[in-house]
Amino acid sequence: GEGFDIMVLDGGEEKDYMKGVIGVGGERVEYVSESLYVKGKGYEEGYLERYKEQTGEGPVSEDFRLEEIRGEKSVREGEVLVMGEK
C-alpha cells in the first residue's frame, strides 16, 4: 500500500480489519498531540472531534513515535505502518 491507502487485513474466520496506511518504507512516523506526522509534515486528525465531544475533555489517543515502538526511526523498506480502530 501507499500512504493513506485503506487496507483490509484478514482476521481469520471471525472478522476482517480495515486499517489506514500511515507510513511506507523509509518514512519517519510520529503521532503527537492528536496530529499525525509523516516525514515531518503534520496531518490533523479532524475526525477525532466527534470522539472528544462524546468523551469530554482530554486526549482521545496517546502520542507515539515509531522509534519508541520498534527502536527504528523509519518504517522498514518493503513494509507499511497501519493504524485504525480495533
Residue frames as a rotation matrix with the C-alpha (Angstrom) as fourth column:
GLY 1
0.565 0.825 0.000 0.00
0.825 -0.565 0.000 0.00
0.000 0.000 -1.000 0.00
GLU 2
-0.395 -0.603 0.693 0.87
0.539 -0.763 -0.357 3.66
0.744 0.232 0.626 -0.26
GLY 3
-0.957 -0.047 -0.285 0.47
0.268 -0.510 -0.817 6.38
-0.107 -0.859 0.501 2.31
PHE 4
-0.614 0.783 -0.099 -3.16
-0.579 -0.532 -0.618 6.95
-0.536 -0.322 0.780 3.31
ASP 5
-0.495 0.471 -0.731 -4.48
-0.450 0.580 0.679 3.94
0.743 0.665 -0.075 1.38
ILE 6
0.200 0.592 0.781 -7.05
-0.956 0.293 0.022 1.75
-0.215 -0.751 0.625 3.12
MET 7
-0.654 -0.426 -0.625 -6.16
-0.532 0.846 -0.021 -1.92
0.537 0.319 -0.781 3.64
VAL 8
0.599 0.762 0.247 -8.33
-0.761 0.445 0.472 -4.84
0.249 -0.470 0.846 4.72
LEU 9
-0.565 -0.819 0.094 -6.41
-0.785 0.500 -0.366 -7.27
0.253 -0.281 -0.926 6.92
ASP 10
0.061 0.563 -0.824 -7.60
-0.227 0.812 0.538 -10.87
0.972 0.154 0.177 7.17
GLY 11
-0.294 -0.084 0.952 -8.69
-0.945 -0.127 -0.303 -11.59
0.147 -0.988 -0.042 10.71
GLY 12
-0.985 -0.063 0.158 -9.48
-0.085 0.987 -0.137 -15.24
-0.147 -0.148 -0.978 10.02
GLU 13
-0.598 0.801 0.014 -12.96
0.649 0.475 0.594 -16.68
0.469 0.364 -0.804 10.11
GLU 14
-0.168 0.559 -0.812 -14.24
0.906 -0.238 -0.351 -14.22
-0.389 -0.794 -0.466 12.70
LYS 15
0.789 0.409 -0.458 -13.58
0.319 -0.911 -0.262 -10.77
-0.525 0.061 -0.849 11.28
ASP 16
0.097 -0.750 0.655 -11.54
0.906 -0.205 -0.370 -8.65
0.412 0.629 0.659 8.89
TYR 17
0.250 -0.113 -0.962 -9.96
0.666 -0.701 0.256 -5.34
-0.703 -0.704 -0.100 9.92
MET 18
0.644 -0.045 0.764 -9.89
0.605 -0.581 -0.544 -2.08
0.468 0.813 -0.347 7.94
LYS 19
0.305 -0.641 -0.704 -6.76
0.655 -0.396 0.644 -0.03
-0.692 -0.658 0.299 8.57
GLY 20
0.999 -0.045 -0.023 -5.30
-0.049 -0.754 -0.654 3.12
0.012 0.655 -0.756 7.09
VAL 21
0.315 -0.947 0.068 -1.70
0.914 0.283 -0.292 3.12
0.258 0.154 0.954 5.86
ILE 22
0.975 0.031 -0.221 0.11
0.118 -0.914 0.389 5.90
-0.190 -0.405 -0.894 7.73
GLY 23
0.295 -0.925 -0.242 3.66
-0.758 -0.380 0.531 5.16
-0.582 0.027 -0.812 6.65
VAL 24
0.994 -0.087 -0.074 5.60
0.016 0.745 -0.667 3.27
0.113 0.662 0.741 3.99
GLY 25
0.519 -0.850 -0.092 9.22
0.852 0.505 0.134 2.17
-0.067 -0.148 0.987 3.71
GLY 26
-0.391 -0.842 0.371 11.71
0.813 -0.505 -0.289 4.88
0.431 0.189 0.882 4.61
GLU 27
0.067 0.494 0.867 9.18
-0.014 -0.868 0.496 7.26
0.998 -0.045 -0.052 6.19
ARG 28
-0.922 -0.309 -0.232 9.54
0.259 -0.049 -0.965 8.58
0.287 -0.950 0.125 9.71
VAL 29
-0.046 0.994 0.103 6.20
0.168 -0.094 0.981 8.50
0.985 0.063 -0.162 11.56
GLU 30
-0.927 -0.112 -0.358 5.06
0.366 -0.058 -0.929 10.03
0.083 -0.992 0.095 14.85
TYR 31
0.065 0.981 0.183 1.75
0.523 -0.190 0.831 10.91
0.850 0.042 -0.525 16.45
VAL 32
-0.762 -0.421 -0.493 1.89
0.644 -0.412 -0.645 13.90
0.069 -0.808 0.585 18.80
SER 33
-0.745 0.502 -0.439 -0.92
-0.093 -0.730 -0.677 15.96
-0.660 -0.463 0.591 20.37
GLU 34
0.125 0.883 0.453 -3.51
0.312 0.399 -0.862 14.22
-0.942 0.249 -0.226 18.21
SER 35
0.657 -0.032 -0.753 -1.71
-0.690 -0.427 -0.584 15.06
-0.303 0.903 -0.303 14.96
LEU 36
0.711 -0.411 0.571 -0.01
0.490 0.872 0.017 12.55
-0.504 0.267 0.821 12.68
TYR 37
0.446 -0.659 -0.605 3.45
-0.716 -0.669 0.201 13.48
-0.537 0.344 -0.771 11.37
VAL 38
0.704 -0.276 0.654 4.89
0.533 0.815 -0.229 11.71
-0.470 0.510 0.721 8.33
LYS 39
-0.006 -0.835 0.550 8.36
0.957 -0.165 -0.241 12.84
0.292 0.524 0.800 7.20
GLY 40
-0.792 -0.381 -0.477 7.92
0.565 -0.754 -0.336 15.89
-0.232 -0.535 0.812 9.44
LYS 41
-0.774 0.586 0.238 4.69
-0.277 -0.652 0.706 17.05
0.569 0.481 0.667 7.78
GLY 42
-0.871 0.461 0.172 1.69
-0.106 0.168 -0.980 17.34
-0.480 -0.872 -0.097 10.12
TYR 43
-0.619 0.773 -0.139 -1.78
-0.011 0.168 0.986 15.99
0.785 0.612 -0.095 9.37
GLU 44
-0.648 0.463 0.605 -4.59
-0.756 -0.296 -0.583 16.97
-0.091 -0.836 0.542 11.73
GLU 45
-0.908 0.375 -0.189 -6.90
0.355 0.926 0.130 14.17
0.223 0.051 -0.973 12.75
GLY 46
-0.739 0.623 0.255 -10.18
-0.600 -0.782 0.172 16.10
0.306 -0.026 0.952 12.36
TYR 47
-0.033 0.772 -0.635 -12.32
-0.150 0.624 0.767 13.00
0.988 0.120 0.095 12.79
LEU 48
-0.623 -0.281 -0.730 -11.27
0.610 0.409 -0.678 12.91
0.489 -0.868 -0.083 16.46
GLU 49
-0.840 0.308 0.447 -13.52
-0.426 -0.884 -0.192 15.88
0.336 -0.351 0.874 17.23
ARG 50
0.150 0.971 -0.188 -16.62
-0.568 0.240 0.787 13.69
0.809 -0.012 0.588 17.41
TYR 51
0.147 -0.177 -0.973 -14.89
0.580 0.812 -0.060 11.41
0.801 -0.556 0.222 19.93
LYS 52
-0.877 -0.481 0.016 -13.85
0.302 -0.575 -0.760 14.39
0.375 -0.662 0.649 22.04
GLU 53
-0.440 0.803 0.401 -17.47
-0.707 -0.586 0.396 15.52
0.553 -0.110 0.826 22.16
GLN 54
0.433 0.641 -0.634 -18.55
-0.179 0.750 0.636 12.07
0.884 -0.162 0.439 23.36
THR 55
0.185 -0.468 -0.864 -15.85
0.765 0.621 -0.172 11.58
0.617 -0.629 0.473 25.98
GLY 56
0.912 0.101 -0.398 -15.47
0.344 -0.717 0.606 15.11
-0.224 -0.689 -0.689 27.29
GLU 57
0.738 -0.666 -0.110 -12.08
-0.674 -0.715 -0.188 16.69
0.047 0.213 -0.976 27.69
GLY 58
0.185 -0.794 0.579 -8.62
-0.413 0.472 0.779 15.24
-0.892 -0.383 -0.241 27.42
PRO 59
-0.523 -0.480 -0.705 -6.77
-0.833 0.114 0.541 13.48
-0.179 0.870 -0.459 24.63
VAL 60
0.625 0.778 -0.066 -8.59
-0.757 0.584 -0.292 10.79
-0.188 0.232 0.954 22.67
SER 61
0.898 -0.389 -0.205 -5.44
0.277 0.863 -0.421 8.90
0.341 0.322 0.883 21.70
GLU 62
0.680 -0.699 -0.222 -1.92
0.225 -0.089 0.970 8.56
-0.698 -0.710 0.097 23.02
ASP 63
0.567 -0.618 -0.545 1.22
-0.813 -0.526 -0.250 10.02
-0.132 0.585 -0.800 21.49
PHE 64
0.662 -0.492 0.566 3.75
0.306 0.866 0.394 7.65
-0.684 -0.088 0.724 19.92
ARG 65
0.283 -0.657 -0.699 6.95
-0.919 -0.394 -0.001 7.70
-0.275 0.642 -0.715 17.93
LEU 66
0.821 0.037 -0.570 7.90
-0.336 0.839 -0.429 4.79
0.462 0.544 0.701 15.72
GLU 67
-0.168 -0.984 -0.066 11.33
-0.395 0.129 -0.910 4.78
0.903 -0.127 -0.410 17.34
GLU 68
-0.399 0.082 0.913 9.75
-0.915 0.026 -0.402 4.16
-0.057 -0.996 0.064 20.77
ILE 69
0.610 0.751 0.252 7.71
-0.709 0.659 -0.250 1.22
-0.354 -0.026 0.935 19.45
ARG 70
0.987 -0.159 -0.003 10.24
0.130 0.816 -0.563 -0.53
0.091 0.556 0.826 17.18
GLY 71
0.416 -0.889 -0.192 13.57
0.324 -0.052 0.945 1.03
-0.850 -0.455 0.266 18.04
GLU 72
-0.480 -0.499 0.722 13.86
0.854 -0.078 0.514 2.37
-0.200 0.863 0.464 14.49
LYS 73
-0.629 0.175 -0.757 13.21
-0.013 -0.977 -0.215 5.92
-0.777 -0.125 0.617 13.30
SER 74
-0.402 0.435 -0.806 11.64
-0.905 -0.324 0.277 4.95
-0.140 0.840 0.524 9.95
VAL 75
0.664 0.654 0.362 9.34
-0.495 0.748 -0.443 2.29
-0.561 0.115 0.820 8.55
ARG 76
-0.275 -0.794 0.542 11.42
-0.037 0.572 0.820 -0.56
-0.961 0.205 -0.187 7.13
GLU 77
-0.531 0.014 -0.847 11.72
-0.832 -0.195 0.519 -0.78
-0.158 0.981 0.115 3.34
GLY 78
-0.742 0.301 -0.600 9.08
-0.160 0.788 0.594 -3.11
0.651 0.537 -0.537 1.91
GLU 79
-0.574 0.563 -0.594 6.80
0.819 0.399 -0.413 -2.65
0.004 -0.724 -0.690 4.94
VAL 80
-0.253 0.560 0.789 3.85
0.034 -0.810 0.586 -0.41
0.967 0.175 0.186 5.75
LEU 81
-0.964 0.062 -0.258 2.64
0.254 -0.061 -0.965 1.01
-0.075 -0.996 0.043 9.06
VAL 82
-0.347 0.919 0.188 -1.13
0.268 -0.094 0.959 0.91
0.899 0.383 -0.214 9.56
MET 83
-0.988 0.143 -0.060 -3.42
0.012 -0.314 -0.949 2.45
-0.155 -0.938 0.309 12.12
GLY 84
-0.418 0.909 -0.002 -7.12
-0.347 -0.157 0.924 2.23
0.840 0.387 0.381 12.81
GLU 85
0.012 0.538 0.843 -9.77
-1.000 -0.011 0.021 1.38
0.021 -0.843 0.537 15.30
LYS 86
0.068 0.068 0.995 -9.65
-0.571 0.821 -0.017 -2.11
-0.818 -0.567 0.095 16.80
